[in-house]
Amino acid sequence: MSGPRKTELDFSHDSRFRGRGLWPLAGIDEVGCGPLAGPVCAAAVILNPDQPPQGVNDSKALTAKARETAFALICESALSVSFAFATAAEIDALNIRRAALLAMTRAAAGLSVRPAYALVDGRFLPDLPCRGEAIVKGDAISLSIAAASIVAKVMRDAMMRRLAERHPEYGFAENAGYGVPRHLSAIEKFGPTPYHRMSFSPLRKPSEEL
C-alpha cells in the first residue's frame, strides 16, 4: 500500500535541470480539458530558485483556499508568470488536445523571461520558444509544473465565475463547466451558450457522432 500523497513539493527535481545549465526553467500545465463549457487555460511559470514558494503541489491535491494562498505566493516570488486560454470555439475547431497545446504555446510565449528549457505536464509538447520535455503526471514531480497547474486552475476558475455572472442559470461558478446534473438540466431547458463546447457529448449532434 502506498503512503499518503505529499502535500508539498520542493525544488529538488527542478534543480537538476539548473545544474545541467538548463536555466531559466519553465513549468507548463493546463486545466479544463473535461468540462462542457468554458475555455481551457494553460499557465507557464519560471520560479525563483532562491525563493521557491511554500505549500505548492498539484492543484488537484489542494483545497480552493490553499490554491489561492499558493497562487499569491507564486505570483509574488516567481521570475515570470504567464497564462493563456483557448476558447470553446477553438476547442470545437481543433479538438481538445490541440486546443490545450495551443493554450500552452500562448502561455509560454507570454513569459517575460525567455526560458532555456520547459517541463510540460502530459504526453505531448506544444510549440515552444525553447527545448523541453513532456512528463506524465509532472505536476506531482516538478515544483515548476505544479506552480503552473495552480496558476491555470485559479485563473480558469476566475473566468468561470465571470461567465456565471452572464449566465447564472448554469451554475458555472460552482461546477466550473463540468456536466453535473444542474448544468445538464440548464442546457436542456435554456440551450447552450456561446461558451459551450458543441463538439462535446451531449451537446454534439447525433450526425456528428457517426
C-alpha positions as CSV (number, residue, x, y, z in Angstrom):
1,M,0.0,0.0,0.0
2,S,1.4,3.4,-0.9
3,G,1.7,6.1,1.7
4,P,-0.2,9.4,1.7
5,R,0.5,11.8,-1.1
6,K,2.8,14.6,-0.2
7,T,1.0,17.9,0.4
8,E,4.0,19.9,-0.7
9,L,6.7,19.7,-3.3
10,D,10.3,21.0,-3.1
11,F,12.6,22.3,-5.8
12,S,14.9,19.2,-5.8
13,H,13.6,17.8,-9.2
14,D,13.8,21.1,-11.0
15,S,17.2,22.0,-9.6
16,R,18.7,19.1,-11.5
17,F,18.0,21.0,-14.7
18,R,19.6,24.1,-13.4
19,G,22.7,22.1,-12.5
20,R,22.8,21.0,-16.2
21,G,22.8,24.6,-17.4
22,L,19.1,24.4,-18.5
23,W,18.1,27.7,-16.9
24,P,15.8,29.6,-16.8
25,L,13.4,26.6,-16.4
26,A,9.7,27.0,-17.2
27,G,6.9,24.7,-15.9
28,I,3.8,24.5,-18.1
29,D,0.4,22.9,-17.4
30,E,-3.2,23.3,-18.4
31,V,-6.6,22.8,-16.8
32,G,-10.1,22.5,-18.1
33,C,-10.0,19.7,-20.7
34,G,-13.0,17.9,-19.4
35,P,-15.8,20.5,-18.9
36,L,-18.7,21.0,-21.3
37,A,-18.3,24.8,-21.2
38,G,-15.6,27.4,-20.9
39,P,-12.1,27.7,-22.2
40,V,-9.1,25.5,-21.5
41,C,-6.5,27.5,-19.5
42,A,-2.7,27.0,-19.5
43,A,0.0,28.6,-17.5
44,A,3.8,28.9,-17.6
45,V,5.9,29.7,-14.6
46,I,9.6,30.4,-14.1
47,L,10.3,30.1,-10.4
48,N,13.0,31.9,-8.5
49,P,15.3,29.1,-7.3
50,D,16.4,31.3,-4.4
51,Q,12.8,31.8,-3.3
52,P,10.7,28.8,-4.1
53,P,7.1,29.2,-2.9
54,Q,5.9,27.1,0.0
55,G,2.7,25.0,0.1
56,V,2.8,24.2,-3.6
57,N,1.6,20.9,-5.0
58,D,-0.5,19.6,-7.9
59,S,-3.6,21.9,-7.9
60,K,-5.9,18.9,-7.7
61,A,-4.4,18.0,-4.3
62,L,-5.1,21.4,-2.8
63,T,-8.2,22.9,-1.4
64,A,-9.5,26.1,-3.1
65,K,-8.3,28.2,-0.2
66,A,-4.8,26.5,-0.3
67,R,-4.7,27.1,-4.1
68,E,-5.4,30.8,-3.6
69,T,-2.7,31.1,-1.0
70,A,-0.2,29.3,-3.1
71,F,-1.2,31.4,-6.2
72,A,-0.4,34.6,-4.3
73,L,3.0,33.2,-3.2
74,I,3.8,32.1,-6.8
75,C,3.0,35.5,-8.3
76,E,4.9,37.3,-5.6
77,S,8.1,35.2,-5.8
78,A,8.3,33.8,-9.4
79,L,10.6,35.3,-12.0
80,S,7.8,35.2,-14.6
81,V,4.2,34.0,-14.7
82,S,2.0,33.8,-17.8
83,F,-1.4,32.3,-18.5
84,A,-3.5,32.0,-21.7
85,F,-6.7,30.5,-22.9
86,A,-8.1,28.6,-25.9
87,T,-11.8,29.3,-26.3
88,A,-14.7,26.8,-26.7
89,A,-14.8,27.7,-30.4
90,E,-11.2,26.9,-30.8
91,I,-11.7,23.6,-28.9
92,D,-14.5,22.7,-31.3
93,A,-12.4,23.7,-34.3
94,L,-9.2,22.0,-33.3
95,N,-10.2,19.3,-30.8
96,I,-9.4,19.5,-27.1
97,R,-5.8,18.1,-27.2
98,R,-4.7,20.6,-29.9
99,A,-6.5,23.4,-28.2
100,A,-4.8,22.6,-24.9
101,L,-1.4,22.6,-26.7
102,L,-2.3,26.0,-28.3
103,A,-3.1,27.5,-24.9
104,M,0.3,26.2,-23.6
105,T,2.1,27.7,-26.6
106,R,0.4,31.0,-25.9
107,A,1.3,30.9,-22.2
108,A,4.9,30.1,-22.9
109,A,5.1,32.9,-25.4
110,G,3.8,35.3,-22.8
111,L,6.6,34.8,-20.4
112,S,8.6,38.0,-19.7
113,V,11.8,35.9,-19.2
114,R,12.7,33.6,-22.1
115,P,13.2,30.0,-20.8
116,A,16.1,27.8,-21.8
117,Y,14.1,24.7,-21.1
118,A,10.5,23.8,-20.3
119,L,8.9,21.0,-18.4
120,V,5.4,20.3,-19.7
121,D,2.8,18.2,-17.9
122,G,1.4,15.4,-20.1
123,R,2.5,13.3,-23.1
124,F,2.8,16.0,-25.7
125,L,4.9,19.1,-26.3
126,P,3.4,22.3,-27.6
127,D,5.3,24.7,-29.8
128,L,7.8,26.3,-27.5
129,P,10.4,29.0,-27.7
130,C,13.0,26.6,-26.2
131,R,13.8,22.9,-25.8
132,G,11.6,20.9,-23.4
133,E,10.2,17.6,-22.4
134,A,6.8,16.2,-21.5
135,I,6.3,14.5,-18.2
136,V,3.3,12.4,-17.4
137,K,1.9,13.4,-14.1
138,G,4.6,16.1,-14.0
139,D,2.5,18.2,-11.6
140,A,3.2,15.6,-8.9
141,I,7.0,15.7,-9.5
142,S,8.1,19.2,-10.6
143,L,7.5,22.2,-8.5
144,S,7.5,24.4,-11.6
145,I,4.8,22.4,-13.2
146,A,2.8,22.3,-10.0
147,A,3.0,26.0,-9.8
148,A,1.7,26.3,-13.3
149,S,-1.1,24.0,-12.5
150,I,-2.2,26.2,-9.7
151,V,-2.0,29.4,-11.7
152,A,-4.0,27.8,-14.5
153,K,-6.6,26.5,-12.2
154,V,-7.1,29.7,-10.3
155,M,-7.3,31.8,-13.5
156,R,-9.8,29.4,-15.1
157,D,-12.0,29.3,-12.0
158,A,-12.0,33.1,-12.1
159,M,-13.0,33.1,-15.7
160,M,-15.9,30.7,-15.0
161,R,-17.1,33.0,-12.2
162,R,-17.2,35.8,-14.7
163,L,-19.2,33.6,-17.1
164,A,-21.5,32.7,-14.3
165,E,-22.4,36.4,-14.0
166,R,-23.5,36.5,-17.6
167,H,-25.3,33.1,-17.4
168,P,-26.2,32.4,-13.8
169,E,-28.7,29.6,-14.6
170,Y,-25.8,27.1,-15.5
171,G,-24.0,27.3,-12.2
172,F,-20.6,27.9,-13.7
173,A,-19.2,29.3,-10.5
174,E,-19.8,26.1,-8.7
175,N,-19.4,23.4,-11.4
176,A,-16.6,25.1,-13.5
177,G,-18.4,24.0,-16.6
178,Y,-18.5,20.3,-15.8
179,G,-21.6,18.2,-16.7
180,V,-23.2,18.0,-13.3
181,P,-27.0,17.5,-13.1
182,R,-27.8,21.2,-12.6
183,H,-25.7,22.1,-15.6
184,L,-27.2,19.4,-17.8
185,S,-30.7,20.4,-16.8
186,A,-30.0,24.1,-17.7
187,I,-28.7,23.1,-21.1
188,E,-31.9,21.1,-21.7
189,K,-34.1,24.0,-20.6
190,F,-32.2,27.0,-22.0
191,G,-29.9,25.5,-24.6
192,P,-26.2,26.1,-24.9
193,T,-24.4,29.4,-24.6
194,P,-21.6,30.7,-26.9
195,Y,-19.2,29.3,-24.2
196,H,-20.3,25.7,-24.6
197,R,-18.2,23.1,-26.4
198,M,-20.5,21.9,-29.2
199,S,-18.2,19.1,-30.1
200,F,-18.6,17.5,-26.7
201,S,-21.3,15.0,-25.9
202,P,-24.2,15.5,-25.1
203,L,-24.0,18.8,-27.0
204,R,-22.7,17.2,-30.2
205,K,-25.4,16.5,-32.7
206,P,-26.1,12.8,-33.4
207,S,-25.0,13.2,-37.0
208,E,-21.6,14.4,-35.8
209,E,-21.1,11.2,-33.7
210,L,-21.2,8.9,-36.8
